[in-house]
Amino acid sequence: MRTLGAPICDPARPEAQKISSRVAQATMIDPARLQAIRLLLRDGIAEPPPQALGATAADPDAVITLLCALVTRSGYAWQPLLGLG
C-alpha cells in the first residue's frame, strides 16, 4: 500500500508478490478475574491454587489470566504492545 502523495511507480518499492496469512489478535484481560486469582509467591516460586490449574484445562482464557497474574505480581508492569514483525 502506498501513502497519499507517494509516486505510483517507485523502483525501490516493488509490487507485493505474496499476501501473508499471519494474524495478530489482542485479548482484553478482565480486571476482576485477574484480581480473583490468588498466587502465593515464595522463594522465587509461584504457587497457584489447585482449582486454578484445573480451570486452565477447560478455559484457554484462564491460562492467559493466570500468566498475567504471575507477571504483574512478580514486579513487571503490564503494558501490552501490538507489533507485527
Secondary structure as GFF3:
##gff-version 3
##sequence-region A 1 85
A	DSSP	alpha_helix	31	36	.	.	.	ID=ss1
A	DSSP	beta_strand	40	42	.	.	.	ID=ss2
A	DSSP	beta_strand	45	47	.	.	.	ID=ss3
A	DSSP	alpha_helix	50	58	.	.	.	ID=ss4
A	DSSP	alpha_helix	60	73	.	.	.	ID=ss5
###
